[in-house]
Each structure stands twice: as C-alpha cells, then as structure tokens.
Amino acid sequence: MQQLQILSSECVVCDADVKIPQNTQVSEVISCAECKTGLVIENIKGTTIRLSKAPVVEEDWGE
Ligand SMILES: [Zn+2]
C-alpha cells in the first residue's frame, strides 16, 4: 500500500492544523476543519504551504 505524504499547514484564522492532500494545487480552496473558513493555497514549496483566507463569496440570490 502506497503511503501518501500528508501535508499540513496552519489555518490563518484559528491556527488549527489543516491537512492538505498532496495533490492539492495552488489556488485551490480548502476549508478548515475547525472554523470552516475557506483557505486558498497561495504557494507550495516542498512541504511548506502558505494559505490565505479565501474571499467570502457573497451569495447572490439572483436579480
Ligand atoms: Zn480555522
């Protein structure tokens, strides 16, 4: 069984440890398991991943 390397970084909002799948690409949005904040993958350098808070998408109810 292949062992996948699990990357992690810190949530910029609550400092929780955020697990990041290895195949995650820059600019993908993941969400923090603790605070549910959307986090954008800003940069991946080796095992160092920089996150930033995703802009809140305002729900547009049409019109
Ligand atoms: Zn968080």
N, CA, C, O and the ligand as a Tripos MOL2 file, in Angstrom:
@<TRIPOS>MOLECULE
protein
  253   251    64     0     0
PROTEIN
NO_CHARGES

@<TRIPOS>ATOM
      1 N           0.8470   -1.1980    0.0000 N.3       1 MET1
      2 CA          0.0000    0.0000    0.0000 C.3       1 MET1
      3 C           0.8800    1.2440    0.0000 C.2       1 MET1
      4 O           1.7860    1.3930    0.8200 O.2       1 MET1
      5 N           0.5910    2.1070   -0.9220 N.am      2 GLN2
      6 CA          1.3880    3.3220   -1.0440 C.3       2 GLN2
      7 C           1.0720    4.2870    0.0860 C.2       2 GLN2
      8 O          -0.0850    4.5380    0.4220 O.2       2 GLN2
      9 N           2.1340    4.8110    0.6500 N.am      3 GLN3
     10 CA          1.9170    5.7460    1.7410 C.3       3 GLN3
     11 C           1.9550    7.1740    1.2030 C.2       3 GLN3
     12 O           2.9650    7.6320    0.6700 O.2       3 GLN3
     13 N           0.8650    7.8380    1.3510 N.am      4 LEU4
     14 CA          0.8090    9.2060    0.8740 C.3       4 LEU4
     15 C           1.3570   10.1530    1.9310 C.2       4 LEU4
     16 O           1.1110   10.0030    3.1280 O.2       4 LEU4
     17 N           2.0910   11.1110    1.4530 N.am      5 GLN5
     18 CA          2.5960   12.1180    2.3700 C.3       5 GLN5
     19 C           1.4820   13.1300    2.6130 C.2       5 GLN5
     20 O           0.9610   13.7500    1.6860 O.2       5 GLN5
     21 N           1.1430   13.2710    3.8560 N.am      6 ILE6
     22 CA          0.0900   14.2300    4.1760 C.3       6 ILE6
     23 C           0.7350   15.5490    4.5780 C.2       6 ILE6
     24 O           1.4930   15.6240    5.5450 O.2       6 ILE6
     25 N           0.4200   16.5620    3.8290 N.am      7 LEU7
     26 CA          0.9500   17.8850    4.1420 C.3       7 LEU7
     27 C          -0.0100   18.5940    5.0790 C.2       7 LEU7
     28 O          -1.1960   18.2730    5.1450 O.2       7 LEU7
     29 N           0.5160   19.5420    5.7840 N.am      8 SER8
     30 CA         -0.3710   20.3200    6.6270 C.3       8 SER8
     31 C           0.1440   21.7400    6.7470 C.2       8 SER8
     32 O           1.3190   22.0220    6.5120 O.2       8 SER8
     33 N          -0.7520   22.6120    7.1150 N.am      9 SER9
     34 CA         -0.3880   23.9920    7.3370 C.3       9 SER9
     35 C          -1.2930   24.5220    8.4340 C.2       9 SER9
     36 O          -2.1580   23.8160    8.9520 O.2       9 SER9
     37 N          -1.0720   25.7750    8.7700 N.am     10 GLU10
     38 CA         -1.9020   26.3270    9.8370 C.3      10 GLU10
     39 C          -2.9820   27.2270    9.2760 C.2      10 GLU10
     40 O          -2.7440   28.0340    8.3770 O.2      10 GLU10
     41 N          -4.1500   27.0750    9.8160 N.am     11 CYS11
     42 CA         -5.2590   27.9390    9.4400 C.3      11 CYS11
     43 C          -4.9110   29.3800    9.8360 C.2      11 CYS11
     44 O          -4.4720   29.6350   10.9570 O.2      11 CYS11
     45 N          -5.1120   30.3050    8.9120 N.am     12 VAL12
     46 CA         -4.7700   31.6970    9.2030 C.3      12 VAL12
     47 C          -5.7670   32.3400   10.1510 C.2      12 VAL12
     48 O          -5.5140   33.4120   10.7000 O.2      12 VAL12
     49 N          -6.8880   31.6860   10.3370 N.am     13 VAL13
     50 CA         -7.9290   32.2650   11.1860 C.3      13 VAL13
     51 C          -7.8580   31.7300   12.6110 C.2      13 VAL13
     52 O          -7.8920   32.5020   13.5690 O.2      13 VAL13
     53 N          -7.7600   30.4120   12.7500 N.am     14 CYS14
     54 CA         -7.8380   29.8430   14.0970 C.3      14 CYS14
     55 C          -6.5710   29.0730   14.4990 C.2      14 CYS14
     56 O          -6.5130   28.4950   15.5840 O.2      14 CYS14
     57 N          -5.5560   29.0670   13.6180 N.am     15 ASP15
     58 CA         -4.2950   28.3940   13.8960 C.3      15 ASP15
     59 C          -4.4030   26.8780   14.0340 C.2      15 ASP15
     60 O          -3.4760   26.2220   14.5100 O.2      15 ASP15
     61 N          -5.5200   26.3390   13.6210 N.am     16 ALA16
     62 CA         -5.6620   24.8870   13.6680 C.3      16 ALA16
     63 C          -4.7740   24.2620   12.6000 C.2      16 ALA16
     64 O          -4.4270   24.8960   11.6040 O.2      16 ALA16
     65 N          -4.4210   23.0240   12.8280 N.am     17 ASP17
     66 CA         -3.6360   22.2850   11.8530 C.3      17 ASP17
     67 C          -4.5740   21.8570   10.7210 C.2      17 ASP17
     68 O          -5.5650   21.1610   10.9450 O.2      17 ASP17
     69 N          -4.2460   22.2770    9.5330 N.am     18 VAL18
     70 CA         -5.0920   21.9540    8.3870 C.3      18 VAL18
     71 C          -4.3870   20.9310    7.5130 C.2      18 VAL18
     72 O          -3.2880   21.1820    7.0180 O.2      18 VAL18
     73 N          -5.0040   19.8020    7.3260 N.am     19 LYS19
     74 CA         -4.4250   18.7580    6.4790 C.3      19 LYS19
     75 C          -4.6690   19.0940    5.0140 C.2      19 LYS19
     76 O          -5.7700   19.4710    4.6140 O.2      19 LYS19
     77 N          -3.6260   18.9480    4.2410 N.am     20 ILE20
     78 CA         -3.7150   19.2960    2.8380 C.3      20 ILE20
     79 C          -3.3190   18.0910    1.9780 C.2      20 ILE20
     80 O          -2.1860   17.6170    2.0510 O.2      20 ILE20
     81 N          -4.2440   17.6090    1.1780 N.am     21 PRO21
     82 CA         -3.9250   16.4690    0.3130 C.3      21 PRO21
     83 C          -2.7500   16.7880   -0.5950 C.2      21 PRO21
     84 O          -2.5990   17.9200   -1.0560 O.2      21 PRO21
     85 N          -1.9240   15.7900   -0.8490 N.am     22 GLN22
     86 CA         -0.7010   16.0190   -1.5950 C.3      22 GLN22
     87 C          -0.9470   16.5150   -3.0180 C.2      22 GLN22
     88 O          -0.1130   17.2140   -3.5930 O.2      22 GLN22
     89 N          -2.0720   16.1550   -3.5680 N.am     23 ASN23
     90 CA         -2.3290   16.5550   -4.9550 C.3      23 ASN23
     91 C          -2.9900   17.9190   -5.0640 C.2      23 ASN23
     92 O          -3.4530   18.3180   -6.1330 O.2      23 ASN23
     93 N          -3.0260   18.6280   -3.9400 N.am     24 THR24
     94 CA         -3.6310   19.9540   -3.9570 C.3      24 THR24
     95 C          -2.8040   20.9160   -4.8020 C.2      24 THR24
     96 O          -1.5750   20.9250   -4.7300 O.2      24 THR24
     97 N          -3.4740   21.7030   -5.5810 N.am     25 GLN25
     98 CA         -2.7960   22.6510   -6.4630 C.3      25 GLN25
     99 C          -2.9190   24.0760   -5.9130 C.2      25 GLN25
    100 O          -3.8410   24.4000   -5.1640 O.2      25 GLN25
    101 N          -1.9620   24.9070   -6.3080 N.am     26 VAL26
    102 CA         -2.0170   26.3160   -5.9360 C.3      26 VAL26
    103 C          -3.3190   26.9220   -6.4640 C.2      26 VAL26
    104 O          -3.7630   26.6330   -7.5750 O.2      26 VAL26
    105 N          -3.8950   27.7490   -5.6480 N.am     27 SER27
    106 CA         -5.1520   28.4610   -5.9110 C.3      27 SER27
    107 C          -6.3930   27.6140   -5.6520 C.2      27 SER27
    108 O          -7.5190   28.0780   -5.8300 O.2      27 SER27
    109 N          -6.1800   26.3780   -5.2330 N.am     28 GLU28
    110 CA         -7.3320   25.5920   -4.8080 C.3      28 GLU28
    111 C          -7.8220   26.1170   -3.4670 C.2      28 GLU28
    112 O          -7.0590   26.6750   -2.6790 O.2      28 GLU28
    113 N          -9.0810   25.9290   -3.2350 N.am     29 VAL29
    114 CA         -9.6460   26.3700   -1.9640 C.3      29 VAL29
    115 C         -10.0270   25.1470   -1.1370 C.2      29 VAL29
    116 O         -10.7430   24.2590   -1.6000 O.2      29 VAL29
    117 N          -9.5330   25.1250    0.0900 N.am     30 ILE30
    118 CA         -9.9070   24.0660    1.0220 C.3      30 ILE30
    119 C         -10.5760   24.7400    2.2020 C.2      30 ILE30
    120 O         -10.5760   25.9670    2.3010 O.2      30 ILE30
    121 N         -11.1370   23.9630    3.0820 N.am     31 SER31
    122 CA        -11.7350   24.6070    4.2330 C.3      31 SER31
    123 C         -11.1930   24.0180    5.5190 C.2      31 SER31
    124 O         -10.9350   22.8190    5.6250 O.2      31 SER31
    125 N         -11.0310   24.8860    6.4780 N.am     32 CYS32
    126 CA        -10.5170   24.4980    7.7710 C.3      32 CYS32
    127 C         -11.5480   23.6390    8.4940 C.2      32 CYS32
    128 O         -12.7310   23.9770    8.5460 O.2      32 CYS32
    129 N         -11.0830   22.5270    9.0480 N.am     33 ALA33
    130 CA        -11.9950   21.6210    9.7320 C.3      33 ALA33
    131 C         -12.5190   22.2310   11.0340 C.2      33 ALA33
    132 O         -13.5850   21.8550   11.5220 O.2      33 ALA33
    133 N         -11.7650   23.1650   11.5830 N.am     34 GLU34
    134 CA        -12.1410   23.7510   12.8680 C.3      34 GLU34
    135 C         -13.1310   24.9000   12.7210 C.2      34 GLU34
    136 O         -14.1770   24.9260   13.3700 O.2      34 GLU34
    137 N         -12.7830   25.8450   11.8610 N.am     35 CYS35
    138 CA        -13.6100   27.0550   11.7910 C.3      35 CYS35
    139 C         -14.3700   27.1790   10.4670 C.2      35 CYS35
    140 O         -15.1400   28.1160   10.2590 O.2      35 CYS35
    141 N         -14.1340   26.2110    9.5810 N.am     36 LYS36
    142 CA        -14.8520   26.1560    8.3020 C.3      36 LYS36
    143 C         -14.5410   27.3180    7.3680 C.2      36 LYS36
    144 O         -15.2390   27.5450    6.3800 O.2      36 LYS36
    145 N         -13.4970   28.0380    7.6950 N.am     37 THR37
    146 CA        -13.1150   29.1330    6.8200 C.3      37 THR37
    147 C         -12.5090   28.5900    5.5300 C.2      37 THR37
    148 O         -11.7470   27.6240    5.5500 O.2      37 THR37
    149 N         -12.8510   29.2120    4.4220 N.am     38 GLY38
    150 CA        -12.2440   28.8350    3.1550 C.3      38 GLY38
    151 C         -10.8110   29.3350    3.1130 C.2      38 GLY38
    152 O         -10.5400   30.4940    3.4240 O.2      38 GLY38
    153 N          -9.9020   28.4620    2.7300 N.am     39 LEU39
    154 CA         -8.4900   28.8300    2.6900 C.3      39 LEU39
    155 C          -7.9380   28.5640    1.2910 C.2      39 LEU39
    156 O          -8.0960   27.4710    0.7460 O.2      39 LEU39
    157 N          -7.3060   29.5510    0.7360 N.am     40 VAL40
    158 CA         -6.7300   29.4100   -0.5990 C.3      40 VAL40
    159 C          -5.2790   28.9760   -0.4740 C.2      40 VAL40
    160 O          -4.5360   29.5070    0.3510 O.2      40 VAL40
    161 N          -4.8820   28.0270   -1.2790 N.am     41 ILE41
    162 CA         -3.4780   27.6320   -1.3290 C.3      41 ILE41
    163 C          -2.7310   28.7010   -2.1090 C.2      41 ILE41
    164 O          -2.8870   28.8250   -3.3240 O.2      41 ILE41
    165 N          -1.9270   29.4620   -1.4050 N.am     42 GLU42
    166 CA         -1.2050   30.5570   -2.0450 C.3      42 GLU42
    167 C           0.0650   30.0810   -2.7270 C.2      42 GLU42
    168 O           0.4140   30.5290   -3.8190 O.2      42 GLU42
    169 N           0.7390   29.1700   -2.0620 N.am     43 ASN43
    170 CA          2.0680   28.7960   -2.5020 C.3      43 ASN43
    171 C           2.4280   27.4320   -1.9210 C.2      43 ASN43
    172 O           2.1350   27.1460   -0.7600 O.2      43 ASN43
    173 N           3.0570   26.6050   -2.7240 N.am     44 ILE44
    174 CA          3.5500   25.3270   -2.2270 C.3      44 ILE44
    175 C           5.0270   25.2260   -2.5440 C.2      44 ILE44
    176 O           5.4340   25.2430   -3.7060 O.2      44 ILE44
    177 N           5.8160   25.1230   -1.5000 N.am     45 LYS45
    178 CA          7.2520   24.9980   -1.6860 C.3      45 LYS45
    179 C           7.7110   23.7980   -0.8870 C.2      45 LYS45
    180 O           7.8660   23.8730    0.3320 O.2      45 LYS45
    181 N           7.9290   22.6900   -1.5760 N.am     46 GLY46
    182 CA          8.2770   21.4780   -0.8530 C.3      46 GLY46
    183 C           7.1180   21.0860    0.0340 C.2      46 GLY46
    184 O           6.0160   20.8150   -0.4430 O.2      46 GLY46
    185 N           7.3760   21.0600    1.3370 N.am     47 THR47
    186 CA          6.2990   20.7010    2.2550 C.3      47 THR47
    187 C           5.7640   21.9250    2.9840 C.2      47 THR47
    188 O           4.9720   21.8170    3.9210 O.2      47 THR47
    189 N           6.2140   23.0870    2.5330 N.am     48 THR48
    190 CA          5.7310   24.3130    3.1610 C.3      48 THR48
    191 C           4.6150   24.9080    2.3180 C.2      48 THR48
    192 O           4.7860   25.2140    1.1380 O.2      48 THR48
    193 N           3.5030   25.0550    2.9460 N.am     49 ILE49
    194 CA          2.3440   25.5470    2.2120 C.3      49 ILE49
    195 C           1.8360   26.8300    2.8460 C.2      49 ILE49
    196 O           1.6120   26.9110    4.0540 O.2      49 ILE49
    197 N           1.6620   27.8190    2.0010 N.am     50 ARG50
    198 CA          1.1610   29.0780    2.5150 C.3      50 ARG50
    199 C          -0.3230   29.1930    2.1660 C.2      50 ARG50
    200 O          -0.7390   28.9970    1.0240 O.2      50 ARG50
    201 N          -1.0830   29.5100    3.1740 N.am     51 LEU51
    202 CA         -2.5180   29.6510    2.9770 C.3      51 LEU51
    203 C          -2.9220   31.0920    3.1660 C.2      51 LEU51
    204 O          -2.2510   31.8570    3.8580 O.2      51 LEU51
    205 N          -4.0150   31.4510    2.5490 N.am     52 SER52
    206 CA         -4.6060   32.7390    2.8680 C.3      52 SER52
    207 C          -6.1120   32.5570    2.9100 C.2      52 SER52
    208 O          -6.6650   31.6120    2.3470 O.2      52 SER52
    209 N          -6.7410   33.4700    3.5780 N.am     53 LYS53
    210 CA         -8.1790   33.3670    3.7330 C.3      53 LYS53
    211 C          -8.8580   33.6300    2.3950 C.2      53 LYS53
    212 O          -8.5670   34.6190    1.7220 O.2      53 LYS53
    213 N          -9.7420   32.7550    2.0270 N.am     54 ALA54
    214 CA        -10.4420   32.9280    0.7590 C.3      54 ALA54
    215 C         -11.4490   34.0620    0.8870 C.2      54 ALA54
    216 O         -12.0990   34.2160    1.9220 O.2      54 ALA54
    217 N         -11.5700   34.8430   -0.1600 N.am     55 PRO55
    218 CA        -12.5740   35.8970   -0.1200 C.3      55 PRO55
    219 C         -13.9540   35.2790    0.0510 C.2      55 PRO55
    220 O         -14.2850   34.2670   -0.5670 O.2      55 PRO55
    221 N         -14.7250   35.8940    0.8790 N.am     56 VAL56
    222 CA        -16.0670   35.3640    1.1180 C.3      56 VAL56
    223 C         -16.9230   35.6210   -0.1070 C.2      56 VAL56
    224 O         -17.0810   36.7510   -0.5680 O.2      56 VAL56
    225 N         -17.4490   34.5650   -0.5960 N.am     57 VAL57
    226 CA        -18.3100   34.7000   -1.7680 C.3      57 VAL57
    227 C         -19.7000   35.1140   -1.3060 C.2      57 VAL57
    228 O         -20.3870   34.3850   -0.5910 O.2      57 VAL57
    229 N         -20.0790   36.2750   -1.7260 N.am     58 GLU58
    230 CA        -21.4090   36.7300   -1.3400 C.3      58 GLU58
    231 C         -22.4450   35.9920   -2.1560 C.2      58 GLU58
    232 O         -22.3930   35.9110   -3.3830 O.2      58 GLU58
    233 N         -23.3700   35.4680   -1.4180 N.am     59 GLU59
    234 CA        -24.3950   34.7030   -2.1110 C.3      59 GLU59
    235 C         -25.3260   35.6460   -2.8640 C.2      59 GLU59
    236 O         -25.8990   36.5880   -2.3160 O.2      59 GLU59
    237 N         -25.4370   35.3460   -4.1170 N.am     60 ASP60
    238 CA        -26.2670   36.1970   -4.9720 C.3      60 ASP60
    239 C         -27.5510   35.4480   -5.2680 C.2      60 ASP60
    240 O         -27.5580   34.4350   -5.9670 O.2      60 ASP60
    241 N         -28.5900   35.9490   -4.7420 N.am     61 TRP61
    242 CA        -29.8500   35.2410   -4.9020 C.3      61 TRP61
    243 C         -30.5920   35.6650   -6.1660 C.2      61 TRP61
    244 O         -31.8220   35.6910   -6.2130 O.2      61 TRP61
    245 N         -29.8250   35.9860   -7.1600 N.am     62 GLY62
    246 CA        -30.4690   36.2980   -8.4370 C.3      62 GLY62
    247 C         -30.8120   37.7760   -8.5500 C.2      62 GLY62
    248 O         -30.6080   38.5510   -7.6170 O.2      62 GLY62
    249 N         -31.3060   38.1260   -9.6410 N.am     63 GLU63
    250 CA        -31.6600   39.5200   -9.9920 C.3      63 GLU63
    251 C         -30.4750   40.2400  -10.5560 C.2      63 GLU63
    252 O         -30.5760   41.4150  -10.9080 O.2      63 GLU63
    253 ZN         -9.5480   27.5390   11.0920 Zn       64 ZN64
@<TRIPOS>BOND
     1     1     2 1
     2     2     3 1
     3     3     4 2
     4     3     5 am
     5     5     6 1
     6     6     7 1
     7     7     8 2
     8     7     9 am
     9     9    10 1
    10    10    11 1
    11    11    12 2
    12    11    13 am
    13    13    14 1
    14    14    15 1
    15    15    16 2
    16    15    17 am
    17    17    18 1
    18    18    19 1
    19    19    20 2
    20    19    21 am
    21    21    22 1
    22    22    23 1
    23    23    24 2
    24    23    25 am
    25    25    26 1
    26    26    27 1
    27    27    28 2
    28    27    29 am
    29    29    30 1
    30    30    31 1
    31    31    32 2
    32    31    33 am
    33    33    34 1
    34    34    35 1
    35    35    36 2
    36    35    37 am
    37    37    38 1
    38    38    39 1
    39    39    40 2
    40    39    41 am
    41    41    42 1
    42    42    43 1
    43    43    44 2
    44    43    45 am
    45    45    46 1
    46    46    47 1
    47    47    48 2
    48    47    49 am
    49    49    50 1
    50    50    51 1
    51    51    52 2
    52    51    53 am
    53    53    54 1
    54    54    55 1
    55    55    56 2
    56    55    57 am
    57    57    58 1
    58    58    59 1
    59    59    60 2
    60    59    61 am
    61    61    62 1
    62    62    63 1
    63    63    64 2
    64    63    65 am
    65    65    66 1
    66    66    67 1
    67    67    68 2
    68    67    69 am
    69    69    70 1
    70    70    71 1
    71    71    72 2
    72    71    73 am
    73    73    74 1
    74    74    75 1
    75    75    76 2
    76    75    77 am
    77    77    78 1
    78    78    79 1
    79    79    80 2
    80    79    81 am
    81    81    82 1
    82    82    83 1
    83    83    84 2
    84    83    85 am
    85    85    86 1
    86    86    87 1
    87    87    88 2
    88    87    89 am
    89    89    90 1
    90    90    91 1
    91    91    92 2
    92    91    93 am
    93    93    94 1
    94    94    95 1
    95    95    96 2
    96    95    97 am
    97    97    98 1
    98    98    99 1
    99    99   100 2
   100    99   101 am
   101   101   102 1
   102   102   103 1
   103   103   104 2
   104   103   105 am
   105   105   106 1
   106   106   107 1
   107   107   108 2
   108   107   109 am
   109   109   110 1
   110   110   111 1
   111   111   112 2
   112   111   113 am
   113   113   114 1
   114   114   115 1
   115   115   116 2
   116   115   117 am
   117   117   118 1
   118   118   119 1
   119   119   120 2
   120   119   121 am
   121   121   122 1
   122   122   123 1
   123   123   124 2
   124   123   125 am
   125   125   126 1
   126   126   127 1
   127   127   128 2
   128   127   129 am
   129   129   130 1
   130   130   131 1
   131   131   132 2
   132   131   133 am
   133   133   134 1
   134   134   135 1
   135   135   136 2
   136   135   137 am
   137   137   138 1
   138   138   139 1
   139   139   140 2
   140   139   141 am
   141   141   142 1
   142   142   143 1
   143   143   144 2
   144   143   145 am
   145   145   146 1
   146   146   147 1
   147   147   148 2
   148   147   149 am
   149   149   150 1
   150   150   151 1
   151   151   152 2
   152   151   153 am
   153   153   154 1
   154   154   155 1
   155   155   156 2
   156   155   157 am
   157   157   158 1
   158   158   159 1
   159   159   160 2
   160   159   161 am
   161   161   162 1
   162   162   163 1
   163   163   164 2
   164   163   165 am
   165   165   166 1
   166   166   167 1
   167   167   168 2
   168   167   169 am
   169   169   170 1
   170   170   171 1
   171   171   172 2
   172   171   173 am
   173   173   174 1
   174   174   175 1
   175   175   176 2
   176   175   177 am
   177   177   178 1
   178   178   179 1
   179   179   180 2
   180   179   181 am
   181   181   182 1
   182   182   183 1
   183   183   184 2
   184   183   185 am
   185   185   186 1
   186   186   187 1
   187   187   188 2
   188   187   189 am
   189   189   190 1
   190   190   191 1
   191   191   192 2
   192   191   193 am
   193   193   194 1
   194   194   195 1
   195   195   196 2
   196   195   197 am
   197   197   198 1
   198   198   199 1
   199   199   200 2
   200   199   201 am
   201   201   202 1
   202   202   203 1
   203   203   204 2
   204   203   205 am
   205   205   206 1
   206   206   207 1
   207   207   208 2
   208   207   209 am
   209   209   210 1
   210   210   211 1
   211   211   212 2
   212   211   213 am
   213   213   214 1
   214   214   215 1
   215   215   216 2
   216   215   217 am
   217   217   218 1
   218   218   219 1
   219   219   220 2
   220   219   221 am
   221   221   222 1
   222   222   223 1
   223   223   224 2
   224   223   225 am
   225   225   226 1
   226   226   227 1
   227   227   228 2
   228   227   229 am
   229   229   230 1
   230   230   231 1
   231   231   232 2
   232   231   233 am
   233   233   234 1
   234   234   235 1
   235   235   236 2
   236   235   237 am
   237   237   238 1
   238   238   239 1
   239   239   240 2
   240   239   241 am
   241   241   242 1
   242   242   243 1
   243   243   244 2
   244   243   245 am
   245   245   246 1
   246   246   247 1
   247   247   248 2
   248   247   249 am
   249   249   250 1
   250   250   251 1
   251   251   252 2
@<TRIPOS>SUBSTRUCTURE
     1 MET1         2 RESIDUE 1 A MET
     2 GLN2         6 RESIDUE 1 A GLN
     3 GLN3        10 RESIDUE 1 A GLN
     4 LEU4        14 RESIDUE 1 A LEU
     5 GLN5        18 RESIDUE 1 A GLN
     6 ILE6        22 RESIDUE 1 A ILE
     7 LEU7        26 RESIDUE 1 A LEU
     8 SER8        30 RESIDUE 1 A SER
     9 SER9        34 RESIDUE 1 A SER
    10 GLU10       38 RESIDUE 1 A GLU
    11 CYS11       42 RESIDUE 1 A CYS
    12 VAL12       46 RESIDUE 1 A VAL
    13 VAL13       50 RESIDUE 1 A VAL
    14 CYS14       54 RESIDUE 1 A CYS
    15 ASP15       58 RESIDUE 1 A ASP
    16 ALA16       62 RESIDUE 1 A ALA
    17 ASP17       66 RESIDUE 1 A ASP
    18 VAL18       70 RESIDUE 1 A VAL
    19 LYS19       74 RESIDUE 1 A LYS
    20 ILE20       78 RESIDUE 1 A ILE
    21 PRO21       82 RESIDUE 1 A PRO
    22 GLN22       86 RESIDUE 1 A GLN
    23 ASN23       90 RESIDUE 1 A ASN
    24 THR24       94 RESIDUE 1 A THR
    25 GLN25       98 RESIDUE 1 A GLN
    26 VAL26      102 RESIDUE 1 A VAL
    27 SER27      106 RESIDUE 1 A SER
    28 GLU28      110 RESIDUE 1 A GLU
    29 VAL29      114 RESIDUE 1 A VAL
    30 ILE30      118 RESIDUE 1 A ILE
    31 SER31      122 RESIDUE 1 A SER
    32 CYS32      126 RESIDUE 1 A CYS
    33 ALA33      130 RESIDUE 1 A ALA
    34 GLU34      134 RESIDUE 1 A GLU
    35 CYS35      138 RESIDUE 1 A CYS
    36 LYS36      142 RESIDUE 1 A LYS
    37 THR37      146 RESIDUE 1 A THR
    38 GLY38      150 RESIDUE 1 A GLY
    39 LEU39      154 RESIDUE 1 A LEU
    40 VAL40      158 RESIDUE 1 A VAL
    41 ILE41      162 RESIDUE 1 A ILE
    42 GLU42      166 RESIDUE 1 A GLU
    43 ASN43      170 RESIDUE 1 A ASN
    44 ILE44      174 RESIDUE 1 A ILE
    45 LYS45      178 RESIDUE 1 A LYS
    46 GLY46      182 RESIDUE 1 A GLY
    47 THR47      186 RESIDUE 1 A THR
    48 THR48      190 RESIDUE 1 A THR
    49 ILE49      194 RESIDUE 1 A ILE
    50 ARG50      198 RESIDUE 1 A ARG
    51 LEU51      202 RESIDUE 1 A LEU
    52 SER52      206 RESIDUE 1 A SER
    53 LYS53      210 RESIDUE 1 A LYS
    54 ALA54      214 RESIDUE 1 A ALA
    55 PRO55      218 RESIDUE 1 A PRO
    56 VAL56      222 RESIDUE 1 A VAL
    57 VAL57      226 RESIDUE 1 A VAL
    58 GLU58      230 RESIDUE 1 A GLU
    59 GLU59      234 RESIDUE 1 A GLU
    60 ASP60      238 RESIDUE 1 A ASP
    61 TRP61      242 RESIDUE 1 A TRP
    62 GLY62      246 RESIDUE 1 A GLY
    63 GLU63      250 RESIDUE 1 A GLU
    64 ZN64       253 GROUP 0 **** ****
